[in-house]
């Protein structure tokens, strides 16, 4: 299957890490400690956080690619509303895991305005939808100042047609275009990963060499 932009962005970071591992640049120093210094990580668990992000992105991009291909309905020919629920919850929680991994990278690489970037990710439609129906359906707090609790349920009739409609507090309906929300989320993740690569490659390689060339080529393909 064709690599996504996000997979290619993460792939550049993985290639850099693989190169320093293969060349044994750390000498006698513990590799994890060396990696933290090489990437300018302040967190002593920087290597662990980076590796966790690699694994999360690898798994969640597969989930997203499957969703893009088959949607909520899935590849089965028969209509099974139970599978639709599983696929909906699955893709939403995959997006949430990718959100958390990205937030960790924002902090790890010390991007500018981390609070704003984190909040923008958390406020994306698909994460909001996940919190309403796949994490806190019985006690979703819309406003943490007022502590107002709202209850959401999925319209099964619409879900059977592959649509996402929520009923809020048994009175108001909310519609979500999941495909559009996922695309918007992907765009945001790409922007953040771009900032990470741009900052690190400039600092480490002075915008020269193979990784800079790969970065520029990837950026051109995004436009």
C-alpha positions as CSV (number, residue, x, y, z in Angstrom):
1,X,0.0,0.0,0.0
2,X,1.3,3.5,-0.8
3,X,2.9,5.4,2.0
4,X,1.0,8.3,3.4
5,X,2.6,11.7,3.9
6,X,2.5,11.1,7.7
7,X,4.3,7.8,7.3
8,X,7.0,9.5,5.1
9,X,7.4,12.3,7.7
10,X,7.9,9.8,10.5
11,X,10.1,7.7,8.2
12,X,12.6,10.5,8.0
13,X,13.0,10.6,11.8
14,X,13.2,6.8,11.9
15,X,15.9,6.8,9.2
16,X,18.0,9.3,11.2
17,X,17.7,7.2,14.3
18,X,18.6,4.0,12.3
19,X,21.6,5.7,10.8
20,X,23.2,6.6,14.1
21,X,22.4,3.1,15.5
22,X,24.0,1.4,12.5
23,X,27.1,3.6,12.6
24,X,27.5,3.1,16.3
25,X,28.2,6.8,16.8
26,X,27.6,6.5,20.5
27,X,30.8,4.6,21.2
28,X,30.8,3.3,24.7
29,X,27.9,5.6,25.8
30,X,24.5,4.1,26.5
31,X,22.5,4.3,23.2
32,X,19.4,5.8,24.8
33,X,21.4,8.5,26.6
34,X,23.3,9.2,23.3
35,X,20.0,9.5,21.4
36,X,18.7,12.0,23.9
37,X,21.8,14.1,23.4
38,X,21.8,13.7,19.6
39,X,18.1,14.9,19.3
40,X,18.5,17.5,22.0
41,X,16.0,15.9,24.3
42,X,15.7,17.3,27.8
43,X,13.5,14.4,29.0
44,X,15.6,11.5,30.2
45,X,12.9,9.2,28.6
46,X,13.2,11.0,25.3
47,X,14.3,7.8,23.4
48,X,11.4,5.9,24.9
49,X,8.9,8.6,24.0
50,X,10.2,8.7,20.4
51,X,10.1,5.0,19.9
52,X,6.6,4.8,21.3
53,X,5.6,7.5,18.8
54,X,7.1,5.4,16.0
55,X,5.1,2.4,17.0
56,X,1.8,4.4,17.5
57,X,2.1,6.1,14.1
58,X,2.9,2.8,12.4
59,X,-0.3,1.1,13.8
60,X,-2.6,4.0,13.6
61,X,-1.7,4.9,10.0
62,X,-2.7,1.3,9.1
63,X,-6.1,1.8,10.8
64,X,-6.6,5.1,9.0
65,X,-5.8,3.6,5.6
66,X,-8.3,0.9,6.2
67,X,-10.9,3.4,7.2
68,X,-10.2,5.5,4.1
69,X,-10.7,2.4,2.0
70,X,-13.7,0.8,3.6
71,X,-15.3,3.5,5.8
72,X,-17.6,2.6,8.7
73,X,-19.3,-0.1,6.6
74,X,-16.1,-2.3,6.4
75,X,-15.2,-4.8,3.7
76,X,-18.0,-7.3,4.6
77,X,-20.9,-7.7,2.1
78,X,-23.6,-8.2,4.7
79,X,-24.9,-5.3,6.8
80,X,-23.7,-5.7,10.4
81,X,-24.5,-2.7,12.7
82,X,-22.3,-4.3,15.4
83,X,-19.3,-4.1,13.2
84,X,-20.1,-0.5,12.3
85,X,-19.9,0.4,16.0
86,X,-16.6,-1.5,16.4
87,X,-15.1,0.3,13.3
88,X,-16.4,3.7,14.5
89,X,-14.9,3.2,18.0
90,X,-11.8,1.8,16.6
91,X,-11.0,4.6,14.2
92,X,-11.8,7.3,16.7
93,X,-9.5,5.7,19.4
94,X,-6.8,5.2,16.7
95,X,-7.0,8.9,16.0
96,X,-6.8,9.7,19.7
97,X,-3.7,7.6,20.2
98,X,-2.1,9.4,17.3
99,X,-3.1,12.7,18.9
100,X,-1.4,11.7,22.2
101,X,1.7,10.6,20.4
102,X,1.9,13.9,18.5
103,X,1.4,15.9,21.7
104,X,4.4,14.0,23.2
105,X,6.5,14.9,20.1
106,X,5.5,18.6,20.4
107,X,6.9,18.6,23.9
108,X,9.9,16.4,23.1
109,X,11.1,18.6,20.2
110,X,10.1,21.8,22.1
111,X,8.0,23.4,19.4
112,X,6.8,26.9,19.8
113,X,3.4,27.5,21.4
114,X,3.0,23.9,22.7
115,X,-0.1,24.7,24.6
116,X,-1.9,26.2,21.7
117,X,-0.8,23.4,19.3
118,X,-1.9,20.8,21.8
119,X,-5.3,22.4,22.4
120,X,-5.9,22.8,18.7
121,X,-5.3,19.1,18.2
122,X,-7.6,18.2,21.2
123,X,-10.3,20.5,19.7
124,X,-10.4,18.8,16.3
125,X,-13.8,17.4,15.4
126,X,-12.7,13.7,15.4
127,X,-11.2,14.0,18.9
128,X,-14.3,15.8,20.1
129,X,-16.4,13.1,18.6
130,X,-14.3,10.4,20.2
131,X,-14.7,12.0,23.6
132,X,-18.4,12.3,23.2
133,X,-19.2,8.7,22.2
134,X,-16.1,6.5,22.5
135,X,-14.7,7.6,25.8
136,X,-17.1,9.7,27.9
137,X,-20.6,9.0,26.6
138,X,-22.2,9.0,30.0
139,X,-20.4,12.1,31.5
140,X,-19.1,14.3,28.7
141,X,-18.3,17.7,30.2
142,X,-18.6,20.4,27.5
143,X,-17.6,23.3,29.7
144,X,-15.1,22.7,32.5
145,X,-16.0,26.0,34.1
146,X,-19.7,25.2,34.6
147,X,-19.1,21.4,34.9
148,X,-22.2,20.9,32.8
149,X,-22.5,17.2,32.0
150,X,-24.1,16.2,28.6
151,X,-25.1,12.7,27.5
152,X,-24.7,11.6,23.8
153,X,-25.9,8.6,21.9
154,X,-25.4,7.5,18.4
155,X,-28.3,7.4,16.0
156,X,-28.4,3.7,15.0
157,X,-30.6,4.4,12.1
158,X,-28.0,6.8,10.6
159,X,-25.1,4.6,11.5
160,X,-26.6,1.8,9.5
161,X,-26.3,4.1,6.5
162,X,-22.7,5.0,7.4
163,X,-23.6,8.4,8.8
164,X,-22.7,9.9,12.1
165,X,-25.5,11.6,13.9
166,X,-25.5,12.2,17.7
167,X,-28.5,12.9,20.0
168,X,-27.5,15.2,22.8
169,X,-29.5,15.0,26.1
170,X,-32.4,13.4,24.2
171,X,-33.2,16.7,22.5
172,X,-30.7,18.1,20.1
173,X,-29.0,16.4,17.1
174,X,-25.4,16.9,15.9
175,X,-24.1,15.7,12.6
176,X,-20.5,14.8,11.9
177,X,-18.8,14.2,8.5
178,X,-16.2,11.7,9.7
179,X,-14.3,11.6,6.4
180,X,-13.9,15.4,6.4
181,X,-12.9,15.4,10.1
182,X,-10.2,12.7,9.5
183,X,-8.8,14.7,6.6
184,X,-8.7,17.9,8.7
185,X,-7.0,15.9,11.5
186,X,-4.4,14.5,9.0
187,X,-3.6,18.0,7.7
188,X,-3.0,19.2,11.3
189,X,-0.7,16.3,12.1
190,X,1.3,16.9,8.9
191,X,1.8,20.5,9.8
192,X,3.1,19.6,13.3
193,X,5.4,16.9,11.9
194,X,6.7,19.4,9.3
195,X,7.6,21.8,12.1
196,X,9.4,19.1,14.0
197,X,11.4,18.0,10.9
198,X,12.1,21.6,9.8
199,X,13.4,22.6,13.3
200,X,15.5,19.5,13.8
201,X,17.1,19.3,10.3
202,X,18.0,23.0,10.5
203,X,19.6,22.6,13.9
204,X,21.3,19.3,13.3
205,X,22.3,19.4,9.7
206,X,22.2,23.1,8.8
207,X,19.7,22.4,6.1
208,X,22.1,20.2,4.1
209,X,22.4,16.6,3.2
210,X,20.2,13.7,2.3
211,X,17.6,14.3,5.1
212,X,17.2,17.9,4.1
213,X,16.7,16.9,0.5
214,X,14.1,14.3,1.5
215,X,12.3,16.8,3.6
216,X,12.1,19.4,0.8
217,X,10.9,16.8,-1.7
218,X,8.2,15.7,0.8
219,X,7.1,19.3,1.4
220,X,6.8,19.9,-2.3
221,X,4.6,16.8,-2.6
222,X,2.3,18.2,0.1
223,X,1.6,21.5,-1.8
